[in-house]
């Protein structure tokens, strides 16, 4: 006889729940698997959002990282792969307060972006102001290609 906790249907339901949790974890939905602290609050991971655009001369990458400074973020480039990583550390809570709800998020993040071939890596510039990281990636002028007709021999 199978106990209620080991019933095959319950195991299947748990596996399906875990599949959905793994799939939607990075979409900002609450997760029952992320764990909670002693105060009973959910520990949601920190997510740095990014916008990417371009004009004729530059690519523009804007990363929103509220509460972070330039010392909390690292930019690395290797073979046209730009890696933006950082960490938002949890601030110490007051032991005198009983929190009923805390919605601050903490944790590390990493964004990996493949850069186009026309990027001038030596001219990349990054500035940080009010939790917004702005990265300007200059574009090299693409060489004008001339169409050449190739004769077909018989």
SVG drawing of the C-alpha trace seen along z (x, -y; Angstrom):
<svg xmlns="http://www.w3.org/2000/svg" viewBox="-3 -60 44 62">
<polyline fill="none" stroke="black" stroke-width="0.4" points="0.0,0.0 1.4,-3.5 1.4,-6.2 -0.2,-9.6 3.2,-11.3 4.7,-8.8 1.6,-8.5 2.7,-8.5 0.2,-11.3 1.5,-13.5 5.1,-12.9 4.0,-13.8 2.3,-17.0 5.5,-18.0 7.6,-17.4 5.3,-19.5 5.3,-22.3 9.1,-22.2 9.2,-22.4 7.0,-25.5 9.0,-27.1 12.3,-26.6 10.7,-27.9 9.2,-31.1 11.7,-31.9 13.3,-34.8 10.0,-36.5 9.4,-38.1 6.8,-35.7 6.9,-34.7 8.4,-31.3 7.6,-28.8 11.1,-27.2 13.2,-30.3 13.0,-29.9 12.2,-32.4 14.1,-33.9 13.2,-33.7 10.7,-36.6 8.7,-34.5 9.3,-36.8 10.2,-35.5 13.7,-36.1 13.3,-37.2 16.4,-37.4 17.6,-40.8 17.0,-41.4 18.8,-44.1 16.7,-45.1 18.4,-46.1 17.3,-48.2 19.4,-48.1 19.1,-50.4 21.3,-52.0 21.7,-55.0 24.0,-55.5 27.2,-55.9 26.6,-54.0 24.9,-51.1 23.3,-52.2 22.9,-49.7 21.0,-50.9 21.0,-48.7 18.6,-49.6 20.2,-48.7 18.5,-50.7 20.5,-50.9 23.8,-50.0 26.8,-52.1 29.7,-51.8 31.6,-49.8 28.9,-47.1 29.0,-46.4 31.7,-44.8 31.9,-45.1 34.1,-42.6 34.4,-42.0 35.9,-39.0 35.6,-38.1 32.6,-40.4 30.8,-39.1 30.0,-41.8 29.3,-40.5 27.7,-42.8 27.7,-41.5 27.0,-42.8 25.6,-42.3 23.0,-44.0 23.8,-43.3 21.1,-43.1 21.1,-45.9 21.0,-45.1 17.6,-45.1 16.7,-46.7 16.1,-44.1 13.6,-46.6 11.1,-46.4 8.7,-43.7 8.4,-43.7 5.1,-42.7 6.2,-43.1 9.6,-43.6 9.8,-43.9 13.5,-44.8 15.4,-42.3 19.0,-41.3 21.4,-39.0 23.9,-38.8 23.1,-39.2 24.8,-38.7 23.8,-39.8 25.7,-38.4 25.3,-40.3 26.8,-39.3 28.0,-42.4 27.8,-42.9 30.9,-42.7 31.0,-46.4 31.7,-47.3 34.8,-49.4 35.8,-47.7 38.4,-50.3 35.9,-53.1 33.3,-51.6 32.3,-54.1 30.2,-53.5 28.7,-55.9 26.6,-55.3 24.1,-57.8 21.1,-57.2 21.1,-53.4 21.2,-53.6 24.3,-52.2 24.6,-53.7 27.0,-52.0 27.9,-53.6 29.4,-51.2 30.7,-53.0 30.2,-51.5 33.0,-51.2 32.1,-52.3 31.4,-49.2 33.6,-49.0 31.6,-49.6 31.4,-46.4 31.5,-46.6 29.5,-44.0 31.7,-42.0 30.2,-40.0 31.7,-36.6 31.5,-35.0 30.3,-31.5 32.5,-29.3 31.1,-26.6"/>
</svg>
